[in-house]
Amino acid sequence: MTDLANRPARRRLSWINITGEIAGLACLLFLIVCLAAGYAWIRQSRVQVTAGLNETSAEAIVRRGSVLIGLEETAAVWSGRLAAGEASLADYLLRLFVSPDYLARDPTDEAFLADVWQVLTGAAPEESELASAANALLMSGSRLAGLNDLLQRHGYSASLPLPANATRLRTLALADGRPADGSEITGLMPITVETRLTGPDVCFKLFVDGQMRSVRGAEAEDPTLMNTSTIEWDTRREQPGRHSLALLVLTGDGRGRWLDLDEYTVPRVTILQTGEILTAVQDWGKTAWYLLPVQDSQALLTILPAGQSLDLLMLDLYGNRLAETQSAAGQLAALRSLTEGDSCYVKVAAAGKPADQQTAAYTLAAAYAIASPPDEPERLLSVLAADGDEVLIQNESGQKSWQPAADFELQDPTARLSSLELILPDGRTAAIAQAFDPEDVLYGLYVAADTARLQLTAGTMEGSAASLEISVLSGQDKTQILTAGQPVPLSPSVNRLLLTVTRFDGSERVYEVNILRPPHAAGYEQILDPFPQPYRSPLWLLHVQHPDWQFQAVTPEVSWAEFIAAQDMKDFSLVDSAYSPGWVEPDSPVYDGTSWKAARTDVIEYFADPRNFLNDVDIFQFEDLGYNARTHTLEGISAIIEDSFMAAGNGKNIDYAAMLAEAGQTAGISPYYLAAKIIQEMGRDGRSPLAHGQLTGYEGVYNFYNIGSKPNPDVENGALINGALYALYGSEPEMKEITEAEEIWLLPWLTPERAITGGAIWIARRYVQVGQNTLYLQKFDLASDGGYFTHQYAQNIQMAWSEARTTRQGYAGLGILDEAFIFQIPAFPDLPNEPTLLPPK
């Protein structure tokens, strides 16, 4: 608590004139006039007004009073009222000597009496001349008695009525807890005063920049005890900028105390409407303030991913903290709170400062979440509420409607982690699989056998509005609740680290990290040990997701550098420059069609590195493509070719599903793979004329797998023509004769049945049965037979990735993703430490 009883005045403020605020005058009269019975305040002064002063005397007295307080603006008004008899001299002197400008001087009683004498006479008094007034003041305890005595002594008949027991101020102090000098203040700022009085007659006035803003009386029933009174500053009435505050305390004895307070800044506040989405730019080192609406006792603000971290604070009307959060760069965040009232304040500050940036840009939404139509990802719509599978959408014009959540891409920070990181004992960050994404709740980690503990760091998107509970379920089925900062203990075998994020309304989301510390109870580490360390965490996660999947390591006999150098030769690896120009090797010629050019080296490195595809979608490029009667069903084939030119009801009365089933069984190869291969080569809509026997000059010739379709840039449709020639005559079309060895491929391919089955036999004999039994190995030839890299099925660098996704989609549609698939994965021992990132298209 700060004692300000002897604090000197720092700023002279304007004296309230007769046109001042009614509340201030009422409080003044309230203090100086009191009925003896019950101490009820009298609302008017009851000053006896006789004939007015002569004009000369009135002007002289008022001039001396104005000089005393250093304020002469109101002198003419008061002298006129005194001369006209509209106000008494006592009334004028009362206002003069309880004005802020006078009380700010903190005068003693002796100085007060001398000042009254000086104003009345224009001369300094002798000590003896003040004796009578001093005695009256002493006997009554009120300065009003001394003022009356001096008025009567100088022949003025007007006098001020005295309260029976004048209230005096014994002690005065400001309570601790006020904001520091220079702070930014929004809403209402309470100023609490601690007083000890002799009675109840006290008045508190708050001044801002010399103007009275609010006034109130005492609160205590027993003012003789130490009591607190609070007066509020409503910053909503102020202009943005710096303001000086002062407090005037008046008591019924005619005394008062002026307290200079600190200076504060009222920031400029931007008002947000419900559902409004606002993009803002502010200077680094500056803060921005917003007024956020409260709906149904909920204050909801969503912060879209920004280019820098942001510190955000939510305050109620009195500056009390409701919530806070920090949004990481590129990460969604939110402020949430249950609160009363109709609005609250939000403070935004950019965290840190990049050397090359002077401003920070971000987007705020006064909403529960953000939605975007899938075909308009840049369009942002507010989500005001959610109910089951529906969300309440507000569009740009403010219209609201309930719509299916599935129709939108949602950015929802509710009960979500913003970060998740595990630190190994040596200080390195553990490579959790998969890379953290707030929407993914399941993760995996494989650690060394001697790793007994990990350090966890995690945050929530909703910051302080969400709670985070951390627990570990060990291999011994023991659950341990962890406190913030406590290491995560690891037992041998499986440890399930659970992070439960609970929103303020009780909704929750559970994140799970399955950690394998060898030895595994069932010996599963023996499956993972043949793989390099970076493979083990993602493969362990895949095992957690799909326990029946089987993983086999295939160790290439060539180095990674040699492998990439071979794939980077001329037309070995192509990309469609019309679709992804950013992936094209500079100055590459067109090798196929009108837009297929050589891929950049880093693009090749990305698609060749198995570590980039160890997830439950892309893993299927490593699927063993052998035929499996239990897995490969007619229903499954139909699901894969659905929405393609081969789907049932294709208009040509061709049962492609049955053809593919027969082809797979005959060739000993997965018909799912064959279906995906045809869609990849012919296009889902069958745009290639070889899918329909309609290539000009080669009508009736089919080649569904583009076998032999080598590029020939010198001839229009050169690749298609080469494919048609292969379908007619095999590998040596210039001889126009099918060899005995090629007859097994059912050449020539003059019907869809022969082309699909014959091509399947060709693929099986040429690839699957010679060690290229996965999509990856067909694109990237690592089989030693015939020489490395010499027997690659396709030039498209995305072939394995694209066909695997088509196959996996079909499996998912059938609900067979948990079948016992076998995956053969190249395990390069000399991979770079980190996978190459895919450049922008």
C-alpha positions in Angstrom: 0.0 0.0 0.0 1.3 3.4 -1.0 0.9 6.2 1.6 0.2 9.5 -0.3 -0.7 11.7 2.7 2.4 13.9 2.1 2.8 13.4 -1.6 3.3 16.8 -3.4 1.1 17.8 -6.3 2.6 17.2 -9.7 0.1 18.8 -12.0 -2.2 21.8 -11.7 -5.7 21.0 -12.9 -8.6 23.2 -13.9 -11.0 24.5 -11.2 -14.6 23.4 -11.7 -16.6 26.4 -12.6 -20.3 27.0 -12.0 -21.2 25.3 -15.2 -19.4 22.1 -14.1 -20.9 18.7 -13.8 -24.1 18.4 -11.7 -22.7 15.3 -10.0 -19.7 17.2 -8.7 -21.7 20.1 -7.3 -24.2 17.7 -5.7 -21.3 15.9 -4.0 -19.9 19.2 -2.8 -23.1 20.4 -1.3 -23.6 16.9 0.1 -20.5 17.3 2.1 -20.8 20.8 3.5 -24.4 20.7 4.7 -25.6 18.0 7.0 -28.6 17.8 9.3 -27.7 17.1 12.9 -30.2 14.3 13.3 -29.1 11.3 11.4 -26.3 13.1 9.5 -28.5 13.3 6.4 -27.0 15.2 3.6 -28.6 18.5 2.6 -28.9 18.9 -1.2 -28.6 22.6 -1.4 -26.3 25.1 0.3 -28.9 27.3 2.2 -26.5 30.1 2.0 -28.2 33.4 2.9 -27.8 35.8 0.0 -28.2 39.5 0.7 -27.7 42.3 -1.7 -25.0 41.8 -4.2 -21.5 43.2 -3.7 -20.6 46.3 -5.6 -19.0 45.6 -8.9 -15.6 46.9 -7.9 -15.4 44.8 -4.8 -16.6 41.7 -6.6 -14.1 42.0 -9.3 -11.2 42.6 -6.9 -12.1 39.6 -4.7 -12.6 37.2 -7.7 -9.4 38.5 -9.3 -7.4 37.7 -6.2 -9.0 34.3 -5.9 -8.2 33.5 -9.5 -4.6 34.6 -9.0 -4.4 32.4 -5.9 -5.2 29.2 -7.9 -3.6 30.3 -11.1 -6.8 30.2 -13.1 -8.4 33.4 -14.4 -10.8 32.0 -17.1 -13.9 32.1 -14.8 -13.2 35.4 -13.1 -15.6 37.5 -15.1 -18.5 35.0 -14.6 -18.1 34.9 -10.9 -17.7 38.6 -10.4 -20.8 39.2 -12.4 -22.8 36.7 -10.4 -21.6 38.2 -7.1 -22.4 41.8 -8.2 -25.9 40.7 -9.3 -26.6 38.9 -6.1 -27.0 35.6 -7.9 -24.4 34.0 -5.6 -23.1 34.8 -2.2 -19.6 35.6 -1.4 -19.6 32.5 0.9 -20.7 30.4 -2.0 -17.8 31.7 -4.1 -15.2 31.2 -1.4 -16.5 27.7 -0.6 -16.0 26.6 -4.2 -12.6 28.4 -4.4 -11.1 26.7 -1.4 -12.3 23.2 -2.1 -11.4 23.4 -5.8 -8.8 20.9 -7.1 -6.4 23.6 -8.0 -6.4 24.9 -4.4 -6.4 21.5 -2.6 -3.6 20.3 -4.9 -1.4 22.7 -2.9 -2.1 20.7 0.2 -2.4 23.8 2.4 -2.3 23.7 6.2 -5.2 25.2 8.3 -3.1 28.2 9.0 -2.3 28.7 5.3 -6.0 28.3 4.5 -7.0 31.1 6.8 -4.3 33.3 5.5 -5.4 32.7 2.0 -9.0 33.5 2.8 -7.9 36.8 4.4 -5.7 37.6 1.4 -8.6 37.0 -1.0 -11.0 39.1 1.0 -8.7 42.1 1.7 -5.8 41.9 -0.8 -3.3 42.1 2.1 -1.4 39.5 4.1 -2.8 39.1 7.7 -1.0 39.4 10.9 -1.0 36.3 13.1 -3.2 38.1 15.7 -5.8 39.0 13.0 -6.4 35.3 12.4 -6.7 34.3 16.1 -10.5 34.4 16.2 -10.9 32.4 13.0 -8.3 29.9 14.1 -10.1 29.4 17.4 -13.5 28.8 15.6 -11.8 26.3 13.3 -10.2 24.5 16.3 -13.4 24.4 18.3 -15.6 23.1 15.5 -13.0 21.0 13.7 -14.3 22.5 10.4 -12.6 25.0 8.1 -16.1 26.3 7.3 -16.3 27.8 10.8 -13.0 29.7 10.2 -14.4 30.9 6.8 -17.6 32.1 8.4 -15.6 33.9 11.1 -13.5 35.8 8.5 -16.6 36.7 6.5 -18.4 38.2 9.5 -15.2 40.0 10.6 -15.0 41.8 7.3 -18.7 42.8 7.4 -20.2 40.2 5.1 -23.5 38.8 6.4 -23.7 35.6 4.4 -22.5 32.5 6.3 -22.2 28.7 5.7 -24.2 26.3 7.9 -22.0 23.9 9.8 -22.6 20.1 10.3 -23.0 19.0 13.9 -19.9 16.8 13.8 -17.7 17.6 10.9 -16.0 14.6 9.2 -12.3 14.7 9.2 -9.8 12.6 7.3 -7.4 10.8 9.6 -5.5 8.6 7.1 -5.5 8.2 3.4 -3.7 5.7 1.1 -4.2 4.1 -2.3 -4.5 0.3 -2.2 -1.9 -1.8 -4.0 -2.6 -3.5 -7.3 -3.0 -0.6 -9.6 -1.5 -0.9 -13.1 2.1 0.4 -13.5 2.6 3.9 -14.7 2.3 4.1 -18.5 0.3 0.9 -18.8 -2.4 0.4 -21.5 -5.8 0.4 -20.0 -9.1 -0.7 -21.5 -12.6 -1.0 -20.1 -13.0 0.0 -16.5 -10.1 0.7 -14.2 -11.0 0.6 -10.5 -9.1 2.8 -8.1 -9.4 1.7 -4.5 -8.8 4.1 -1.6 -8.2 3.1 2.0 -9.3 5.7 4.5 -9.9 6.2 8.2 -12.4 9.0 9.0 -14.2 10.6 11.9 -17.6 10.4 10.2 -19.4 9.4 7.0 -19.2 12.8 5.2 -16.6 12.1 2.4 -16.6 12.4 -1.3 -14.2 11.0 -3.9 -13.8 12.6 -7.3 -11.8 11.2 -10.2 -10.2 13.6 -12.6 -8.8 12.8 -16.1 -6.6 15.4 -17.7 -8.0 18.0 -15.3 -11.7 17.1 -16.0 -13.9 15.4 -13.5 -15.0 12.0 -14.8 -16.8 10.4 -11.8 -17.8 11.0 -8.2 -18.9 8.9 -5.3 -19.5 8.9 -1.5 -18.2 6.7 1.3 -19.2 3.1 1.4 -18.4 2.1 5.0 -21.0 1.9 7.8 -18.3 2.6 10.4 -15.9 5.1 8.9 -13.8 5.3 12.0 -12.3 1.9 11.0 -9.9 1.4 8.1 -12.3 1.1 5.1 -11.9 0.9 1.3 -13.8 2.9 -1.3 -13.6 2.3 -5.0 -14.1 4.7 -7.8 -14.0 3.6 -11.5 -12.4 5.1 -14.6 -14.4 4.3 -17.7 -11.8 4.4 -20.5 -14.5 3.9 -23.1 -15.3 7.6 -22.7 -11.8 8.6 -23.5 -10.0 9.3 -26.8 -7.0 7.0 -27.6 -3.8 8.4 -26.1 -2.0 9.1 -22.9 -4.1 10.5 -19.9 -3.2 11.8 -16.5 -5.3 10.7 -13.5 -5.9 12.5 -10.2 -8.1 11.9 -7.2 -9.8 14.5 -5.0 -11.0 13.5 -1.6 -13.4 16.0 0.1 -14.6 15.8 3.7 -17.4 17.5 5.6 -14.9 19.7 7.5 -14.2 21.8 4.4 -10.8 20.1 3.9 -9.7 18.0 1.0 -6.7 16.0 -0.3 -5.6 16.0 -3.9 -3.7 13.0 -5.1 -1.8 12.9 -8.4 -2.0 9.4 -9.8 -0.1 7.8 -12.7 -0.4 8.4 -16.4 -2.0 5.7 -18.5 -2.5 5.0 -22.2 -5.9 4.3 -23.6 -5.3 2.2 -26.8 -7.2 2.4 -30.0 -9.7 -0.5 -29.9 -11.2 -2.1 -33.0 -14.7 -3.5 -32.5 -15.3 -7.0 -33.9 -18.8 -8.1 -34.8 -20.0 -11.7 -34.3 -18.7 -13.8 -37.1 -16.5 -11.1 -38.5 -13.2 -12.1 -40.1 -10.5 -9.4 -40.0 -7.0 -9.3 -41.5 -4.7 -6.8 -39.7 -1.2 -5.5 -40.1 0.7 -4.0 -37.2 4.3 -2.8 -36.5 6.6 -5.1 -34.6 6.9 -4.1 -31.0 3.4 -2.6 -31.0 0.2 -4.1 -29.6 -3.3 -4.1 -31.1 -6.6 -4.2 -29.1 -10.0 -5.6 -30.1 -13.4 -5.6 -28.5 -14.9 -9.1 -28.9 -18.6 -9.8 -28.5 -19.8 -12.4 -26.0 -22.6 -14.6 -27.1 -24.4 -17.0 -24.8 -21.7 -16.3 -22.1 -19.0 -17.5 -24.5 -16.2 -15.3 -25.9 -14.7 -17.1 -29.0 -11.8 -15.9 -31.1 -10.0 -18.0 -33.7 -6.6 -16.9 -35.0 -5.7 -18.2 -38.5 -2.2 -19.4 -39.2 0.2 -16.4 -39.6 3.7 -16.0 -40.7 4.9 -15.3 -37.2 4.1 -16.2 -33.6 1.6 -14.1 -31.8 1.0 -13.5 -28.1 -2.7 -13.1 -27.3 -4.5 -12.1 -24.1 -8.2 -11.9 -23.4 -9.4 -9.6 -20.6 -12.8 -8.8 -19.1 -14.2 -5.3 -18.7 -12.1 -4.8 -15.6 -8.8 -6.0 -17.1 -8.9 -9.4 -15.4 -7.3 -12.2 -17.4 -9.8 -14.5 -19.0 -7.5 -16.5 -21.3 -4.2 -16.3 -23.0 -2.4 -18.2 -25.8 0.5 -18.1 -28.1 0.1 -19.1 -31.7 3.1 -20.6 -33.4 4.0 -19.5 -36.8 1.9 -21.2 -39.4 -0.4 -22.7 -36.7 -4.1 -22.2 -35.9 -4.8 -20.9 -32.4 -7.7 -19.7 -30.3 -8.8 -17.7 -27.3 -11.8 -19.0 -25.5 -13.6 -18.1 -22.2 -16.9 -18.4 -20.4 -17.7 -14.9 -19.1 -20.5 -12.6 -18.2 -21.3 -9.3 -19.9 -21.6 -8.5 -23.6 -18.0 -8.0 -24.6 -14.4 -8.5 -23.6 -11.0 -7.2 -24.8 -8.3 -9.0 -26.8 -4.7 -7.8 -26.9 -2.4 -9.0 -29.8 1.4 -8.7 -29.9 3.8 -10.2 -32.4 6.3 -12.5 -30.7 10.0 -12.1 -31.7 11.0 -10.2 -34.8 12.5 -11.5 -38.0 15.4 -9.3 -39.3 13.7 -8.7 -42.6 10.2 -7.8 -41.4 8.9 -4.5 -40.1 5.2 -5.5 -39.7 3.2 -8.5 -38.6 0.1 -9.7 -40.5 -2.6 -11.9 -39.1 -6.3 -12.8 -39.5 -8.8 -13.0 -36.6 -12.3 -14.5 -36.7 -14.9 -13.8 -34.0 -16.0 -17.3 -34.4 -15.8 -20.9 -33.1 -13.9 -22.1 -36.2 -13.2 -21.3 -39.9 -14.7 -23.1 -42.9 -13.7 -23.1 -46.6 -15.5 -24.7 -49.5 -13.1 -27.4 -51.0 -13.2 -25.7 -54.4 -12.5 -22.3 -52.9 -9.7 -22.8 -50.3 -9.0 -19.0 -50.1 -12.6 -18.2 -49.1 -13.0 -18.0 -45.4 -16.4 -18.4 -43.7 -17.1 -18.2 -40.0 -18.4 -21.2 -38.0 -20.5 -20.0 -35.2 -21.5 -23.3 -33.7 -21.5 -27.1 -34.3 -24.2 -29.7 -33.7 -23.4 -33.2 -34.6 -22.5 -33.4 -38.3 -23.7 -29.9 -39.0 -22.1 -26.4 -38.6 -23.7 -23.0 -38.4 -22.0 -21.0 -41.2 -22.0 -17.2 -41.5 -21.1 -16.0 -45.0 -19.5 -12.7 -46.0 -22.9 -10.8 -46.0 -23.7 -12.0 -42.4 -26.3 -14.6 -43.4 -26.4 -17.7 -41.2 -27.4 -21.2 -42.1 -26.8 -24.8 -40.8 -24.9 -26.9 -43.3 -23.2 -30.3 -43.4 -19.7 -30.1 -42.0 -18.5 -32.6 -44.6 -19.1 -29.9 -47.3 -16.3 -27.8 -45.9 -12.6 -27.8 -45.1 -12.7 -26.9 -41.4 -10.0 -25.2 -39.3 -11.1 -25.9 -35.8 -8.8 -25.2 -32.8 -11.2 -26.8 -30.3 -9.6 -29.2 -27.9 -6.5 -29.5 -30.1 -2.8 -29.6 -29.4 -0.7 -26.9 -31.0 2.6 -28.6 -30.5 4.0 -32.0 -29.4 7.6 -32.8 -28.9 9.6 -35.5 -27.1 13.2 -34.9 -26.2 15.7 -37.8 -25.8 18.1 -38.0 -22.9 20.9 -36.7 -25.1 18.9 -33.6 -25.9 17.9 -34.5 -29.4 14.3 -34.3 -30.5 12.8 -37.7 -31.1 11.6 -38.4 -34.6 8.0 -39.1 -33.9 6.0 -40.8 -36.6 4.0 -39.3 -38.1 5.0 -35.6 -38.3 2.8 -33.7 -35.8 -0.5 -32.5 -37.1 -3.2 -31.2 -34.8 -5.8 -33.3 -36.7 -3.9 -36.5 -36.2 -4.3 -38.2 -32.8 -2.2 -41.3 -33.2 1.6 -41.4 -33.3 4.5 -43.9 -32.9 8.0 -43.8 -31.6 10.8 -46.4 -31.5 13.6 -45.7 -29.0 16.8 -47.4 -28.0 16.6 -50.1 -25.4 18.5 -48.0 -22.8 16.1 -45.0 -23.1 14.4 -44.9 -19.7 12.7 -41.5 -19.9 11.7 -38.7 -22.3 11.0 -35.1 -21.8 7.6 -33.9 -23.1 6.7 -30.4 -24.4 3.2 -29.8 -25.6 0.8 -26.9 -25.9 -2.9 -26.4 -26.7 -4.3 -24.2 -29.4 -6.8 -22.7 -27.0 -4.0 -21.8 -24.5 -5.1 -21.3 -21.0 -8.8 -22.0 -21.9 -8.0 -25.7 -22.3 -6.6 -28.2 -19.8 -4.0 -30.8 -20.6 -3.8 -34.1 -18.7 -0.8 -36.4 -19.4 -0.7 -40.0 -18.5 1.4 -43.1 -19.3 0.2 -46.6 -19.6 3.1 -49.0 -19.4 3.6 -52.5 -20.5 2.7 -53.7 -17.0 -0.8 -52.1 -17.5 0.1 -49.4 -14.9 -1.2 -45.9 -15.5 0.8 -43.0 -14.2 -0.5 -39.4 -14.2 2.2 -36.9 -15.0 2.5 -33.3 -13.9 3.7 -30.5 -16.2 7.4 -30.8 -16.8 7.7 -34.3 -15.3 9.7 -36.7 -17.4 7.9 -39.5 -19.2 9.0 -42.8 -17.7 9.5 -45.7 -20.2 9.2 -49.4 -19.3 10.4 -52.2 -21.6 8.0 -53.0 -24.4 5.0 -50.8 -25.2 4.3 -47.5 -23.5 1.2 -45.5 -24.4 1.6 -41.8 -23.8 -1.9 -40.2 -23.6 -2.5 -36.4 -23.8 -6.1 -35.4 -23.1 -7.0 -31.9 -24.1 -10.3 -30.7 -22.5 -12.1 -27.6 -23.6 -13.8 -25.2 -21.2 -17.2 -26.7 -22.1 -16.0 -30.2 -21.3 -15.4 -31.6 -24.8 -12.1 -33.4 -25.2 -9.7 -35.0 -27.6 -7.1 -37.6 -26.8 -3.7 -37.8 -28.5 -1.8 -41.1 -28.2 1.9 -41.7 -28.7 2.8 -45.4 -28.8 6.4 -45.8 -27.7 8.3 -49.0 -28.2 11.3 -49.5 -25.9 12.8 -52.9 -26.8 12.5 -55.7 -26.1 8.9 -56.0 -27.2 6.8 -58.6 -25.3 6.2 -60.5 -28.5 9.6 -59.8 -30.0 8.4 -57.3 -32.6 11.7 -55.4 -32.5 13.1 -58.3 -34.5 10.9 -57.3 -37.5 12.1 -53.7 -37.2 15.8 -54.3 -36.6 16.7 -55.0 -40.2 15.5 -51.5 -41.2 17.6 -48.4 -40.7 16.7 -46.4 -37.5 14.7 -43.7 -39.4 12.3 -46.4 -40.7 11.5 -47.9 -37.3 9.2 -45.3 -35.8 6.9 -45.0 -38.8 6.8 -48.8 -39.3 6.0 -49.3 -35.6 3.1 -46.8 -36.0 1.8 -48.8 -39.0 2.0 -51.9 -36.9 -0.1 -50.2 -34.2 -2.6 -49.1 -36.8 -2.7 -52.4 -38.7 -1.3 -55.3 -36.6 -1.6 -57.9 -39.4 0.5 -56.0 -41.9 3.9 -57.5 -42.6 7.1 -55.6 -43.4 10.2 -57.0 -45.1 13.4 -55.1 -45.6 15.0 -55.3 -49.1 18.6 -54.1 -48.9 19.8 -52.6 -52.3 23.2 -53.5 -53.5 23.9 -50.1 -54.9 24.6 -46.9 -53.0 22.1 -44.1 -52.7 24.3 -41.7 -54.6 24.7 -44.1 -57.5 21.0 -44.8 -57.5 20.0 -41.1 -57.7 22.6 -40.4 -60.4 21.1 -43.1 -62.6 17.6 -41.9 -62.1 18.7 -38.3 -63.0 19.8 -39.3 -66.5 18.0 -37.8 -69.4 14.4 -39.2 -69.7 14.6 -41.7 -66.8 12.4 -39.5 -64.6 9.8 -37.2 -66.2 7.2 -34.7 -64.8 4.3 -33.0 -66.6 5.5 -29.5 -67.0 1.9 -28.3 -67.6 0.9 -29.6 -64.2 4.0 -29.0 -62.1 6.4 -26.5 -63.8 8.3 -26.0 -60.6 9.5 -29.6 -60.7 11.1 -29.4 -64.1 14.9 -29.5 -64.6 15.9 -26.2 -66.2 16.4 -26.2 -70.0 14.9 -29.8 -70.3 13.5 -30.7 -73.7 10.1 -32.3 -74.1 10.6 -36.1 -74.0 7.1 -37.3 -74.4 3.8 -35.8 -75.6 3.7 -32.1 -75.4 4.7 -31.4 -71.8 6.7 -34.3 -70.3 10.1 -33.1 -69.3 13.0 -34.2 -67.0 12.5 -33.9 -63.3 14.7 -31.8 -61.0 17.2 -33.8 -58.9 15.5 -32.9 -55.6 12.1 -34.1 -57.0 13.7 -37.4 -57.9 15.3 -37.7 -54.4 11.9 -37.0 -52.8 10.0 -39.7 -54.7 12.9 -42.2 -54.5 13.3 -41.9 -50.7 11.2 -44.6 -49.0 11.1 -42.6 -45.8 8.7 -40.1 -47.4 6.1 -42.8 -47.9 6.0 -44.9 -44.7 2.4 -44.0 -43.9 -0.9 -46.0 -44.2 -1.6 -44.4 -47.6 1.6 -44.3 -49.6 2.9 -47.6 -48.1 1.1 -49.4 -50.9 3.8 -48.6 -53.4 5.7 -51.3 -51.5 2.9 -53.8 -51.6 3.9 -57.3 -52.8 1.9 -57.5 -56.1 1.5 -61.3 -56.1 -2.0 -62.8 -56.5 -4.0 -63.6 -53.4 -7.3 -65.2 -53.9 -8.5 -64.4 -50.4 -7.8 -60.7 -50.8 -8.3 -60.0 -54.5 -12.1 -60.2 -55.0 -14.4 -59.2 -57.8 -16.1 -56.8 -55.4 -12.7 -55.2 -54.7 -11.9 -54.8 -58.4 -15.3 -53.1 -59.0 -14.6 -50.7 -56.1 -11.2 -49.7 -57.6 -12.6 -49.0 -61.1 -15.7 -47.2 -59.9 -16.0 -43.7 -61.5 -13.6 -44.7 -64.3 -14.1 -45.6 -67.9 -14.1 -49.3 -66.9 -16.9 -49.0 -64.3 -20.1 -51.1 -64.7 -22.5 -49.6 -67.2 -19.7 -48.2 -69.3 -21.8 -48.2 -72.4 -19.8 -50.8 -74.3 -21.2 -53.8 -72.5 -17.6 -54.8 -71.4 -17.2 -56.4 -68.0 -13.8 -55.0 -67.1 -14.0 -56.3 -63.5 -14.3 -59.9 -64.6 -11.5 -59.4 -67.2 -9.2 -58.1 -64.6 -10.0 -60.9 -62.1 -9.2 -63.5 -64.8 -6.1 -61.7 -65.8 -4.8 -61.5 -62.3 -5.4 -65.2 -61.6 -3.9 -66.2 -64.9 -0.8 -64.1 -64.6 -0.4 -64.6 -60.8 -0.5 -60.9 -60.2 -2.8 -58.6 -58.1 -5.8 -57.6 -60.2 -6.1 -54.5 -57.9 -2.7 -53.5 -59.1 -3.7 -54.1 -62.7 -6.8 -52.0 -62.3 -4.8 -49.1 -60.8 -2.2 -49.5 -63.5 -4.7 -49.1 -66.3 -6.2 -46.0 -64.7 -2.7 -44.6 -64.3 -1.8 -45.3 -67.9 -5.1 -44.6 -69.7 -6.5 -41.9 -67.5 -9.5 -42.4 -65.3 -11.7 -41.2 -68.1 -9.9 -43.4 -70.6 -8.6 -40.5 -72.6 -5.9 -42.6 -74.4 -7.2 -44.0 -77.7 -5.3 -47.2 -77.0 -8.0 -47.9 -74.3 -10.7 -48.0 -76.9 -8.9 -49.2 -80.1 -9.3 -45.8 -81.7 -5.8 -44.6 -82.5 -5.8 -43.2 -86.0 -4.2 -45.7 -88.4 -4.3 -48.4 -85.8 -8.0 -48.9 -85.2 -8.9 -52.0 -83.3 -5.5 -52.2 -81.5 -5.5 -52.0 -77.6 -2.7 -51.5 -75.1 -4.1 -50.8 -71.7 -0.7 -50.8 -69.9 1.2 -48.6 -72.4 3.7 -51.5 -72.9 6.3 -50.5 -75.4 5.0 -46.9 -75.6 8.4 -45.3 -75.8 8.5 -41.6 -76.4 9.4 -40.4 -79.9 9.4 -36.6 -79.9 10.1 -36.5 -83.6 6.7 -38.1 -84.5 3.3 -36.8 -83.5 1.8 -39.2 -81.0 5.1 -41.1 -81.2 4.6 -42.9 -77.9 1.1 -44.0 -78.7 2.2 -45.3 -82.1 5.0 -47.2 -80.5 2.5 -48.7 -78.1 0.2 -49.8 -80.9 3.1 -51.3 -82.9 4.1 -53.3 -79.8 0.5 -54.5 -79.4 0.6 -55.8 -83.0 4.1 -57.2 -83.4 5.9 -57.3 -80.0 9.3 -56.0 -79.2 10.6 -55.9 -82.8 7.7 -54.2 -84.7 9.9 -53.5 -87.7 10.0 -57.3 -88.3 6.2 -57.4 -88.2 6.4 -60.8 -86.7 5.5 -62.1 -83.2 8.2 -64.4 -81.8 7.4 -67.7 -80.2 8.5 -66.4 -76.8 6.0 -63.5 -77.2 3.0 -65.6 -78.0 2.5 -66.2 -74.3 1.6 -62.6 -74.1 -1.5 -63.2 -76.3 -0.2 -60.9 -79.0 -1.6 -59.2 -81.0 -3.9 -57.3 -78.7 -6.9 -56.8 -80.9 -9.6 -57.2 -78.1 -9.8 -55.8 -74.6 -9.7 -59.3 -73.1 -6.4 -60.2 -74.9 -4.9 -56.8 -74.2 -5.7 -56.9 -70.4 -4.7 -60.5 -69.8 -1.8 -60.6 -72.2 -0.4 -57.4 -70.7 -0.8 -58.8 -67.2 1.2 -61.8 -68.2 3.8 -59.5 -69.7 4.1 -57.4 -66.5 4.3 -60.5 -64.3 7.0 -62.2 -66.4 9.0 -59.1 -67.0 8.7 -57.4 -63.6 6.9 -59.2 -60.7 8.6 -62.6 -61.3 12.1 -61.1 -61.7 12.2 -59.2 -58.4 10.3 -56.0 -59.4 7.2 -57.1 -57.5 6.2 -53.7 -56.1 5.2 -50.5 -57.7 8.3 -48.8 -56.3 10.6 -51.5 -57.8 8.9 -51.2 -61.2 9.5 -47.5 -61.3 13.0 -47.7 -59.7 14.8 -50.9 -61.0 16.9 -52.3 -58.2 17.0 -55.9 -59.4 20.4 -57.1 -60.4 19.2 -59.4 -63.2 20.0 -57.6 -66.5 21.7 -54.7 -64.8 20.4 -52.1 -62.4 18.1 -49.3 -63.6 17.7 -50.9 -67.1 14.2 -52.3 -66.7 12.0 -49.5 -65.4 8.4 -49.7 -66.3 7.6 -46.0 -66.4 9.3 -42.6 -66.8 6.7 -40.7 -64.8 8.4 -40.0 -61.5 5.0 -40.1 -59.7 4.0 -43.5 -61.1 4.5 -45.6 -58.0 3.1 -42.9 -55.7 0.0 -42.3 -57.9 -0.9 -45.9 -58.6 -0.4 -46.8 -54.9 -3.0 -44.2 -53.9 -5.5 -45.5 -56.4 -5.0 -49.1 -55.1 -5.3 -48.0 -51.5 -8.5 -46.1 -52.2 -10.0 -49.3 -53.6 -9.0 -51.2 -50.5 -10.5 -48.6 -48.2 -13.8 -48.8 -50.1 -13.9 -52.5 -49.6 -13.0 -52.2 -45.9 -10.0 -54.6 -46.3 -7.2 -52.3 -45.1 -6.6 -54.5 -42.1 -5.9 -57.6 -44.2 -2.4 -59.3 -44.0 -0.7 -57.3 -46.7 3.0 -57.8 -47.3 5.2 -54.8 -48.0 8.7 -55.1 -49.3 10.6 -51.9 -48.6 14.0 -50.9 -49.9 16.3 -50.2 -46.9 19.1 -48.0 -48.1 21.8 -48.0 -45.4 23.4 -44.8 -46.6 20.5 -42.4 -46.9 21.1 -38.7 -46.1 20.2 -37.7 -42.5 17.1 -35.9 -43.5 14.8 -36.7 -46.5 14.7 -34.1 -49.3 11.7 -31.8 -49.2 9.5 -31.6 -52.3 9.8 -28.2 -53.9 6.6 -26.2 -54.8 5.0 -27.3 -58.1 
